[in-house]
Amino acid sequence: MVPTFKTGDLVLVSKISYFFKNPKINDIVVTKNKLIKRIVREKAGKYFLRGDDGGEVGWIIKSDIIGKVIYKL
């Protein structure tokens, strides 16, 4: 898969996107350690993240997500 983002890309992140609802599969999110990854699986309130380049982060919980990427500048 071709990466959606490259190093140096600027993105607009919505921190309130997941205030009232849960993340969904295929959402692109920013994590607390400043990674931009796609949610590929969900299991019991945990989310498995993977980069479009194949780089996997692994399982995280909702509180580790800063917000949803809503726009690439």
Buried (B, 14 or more C-beta within 10 A) or exposed (E): EEEBBEEEEEBEBBEEBBEEEEBEEEBBBBBEEEBBBBBBEBEEEEBBBBBBEEEEBEBBEEEBBBBBBEEEE
